[in-house]
Amino acid sequence: MSDSASNTENLIQIEIFPRRILSPETAQVLLAELYKVDGVIRVIVQGQRLPEKVLSGPGTGEKVEHPLRKPIQIGDQLIEMKVSVGRIQMELASPEAKEKVREVCDKVLPFPFEFREGNFMRRKATVTDYAKLGSDADPTLLGMVDPKAKHEDHLVFIEKKEEE
């Protein structure tokens, strides 16, 4: 992924919406391939939360052994999946990156998916962004803040190594 862009107004936002929930294996392959595309600024993975513990009922407090809650490898980083991957939103630097992302999706996803361009992520700071991140926040973090969550619990930063 490329470094944060100073002007977020000219970036392209896309949404990949598979018709099925992605298995951890498919999500790993897809995200690893998307990680390799030049021009990717930020990625948001959305889906139903995969709880660690039973929150209510007779098994309250027991650990949940959900088959979709597996760690996946992206680049050099191992990431614990906390959601089942239902849609992926991306911000891209160029139309060429958009076409490369489309090619990756066609290659990796064995079932139909929707590929849309639009505005899916915030481009300007809200009160919540200001309260959580401060007045001089990185523009790529806008809209990625859950007001009730700790910053490090829900954001994973994957740095792309510079090729020599």
Salt bridges, closest charged atoms under 4 A:
GLU15 OE2 - ARG87 NH1 2.90
GLU15 OE1 - ARG116 NH2 2.79
GLU25 OE2 - LYS70 NZ 3.20
GLU33 OE2 - LYS36 NZ 3.31
GLU33 OE1 - LYS107 NZ 3.54
ASP38 OD1 - LYS160 NZ 3.45
GLU52 OE2 - ARG69 NH2 3.36
ASP76 OD2 - LYS161 NZ 2.69
GLU80 OE2 - ARG69 NE 3.56
GLU91 OE1 - ARG42 NE 2.85
ASP106 OD2 - ARG102 NE 3.76
GLU114 OE1 - ARG116 NH1 3.22
GLU117 OE1 - LYS98 NZ 2.49
ASP129 OD2 - ARG122 NH1 3.26
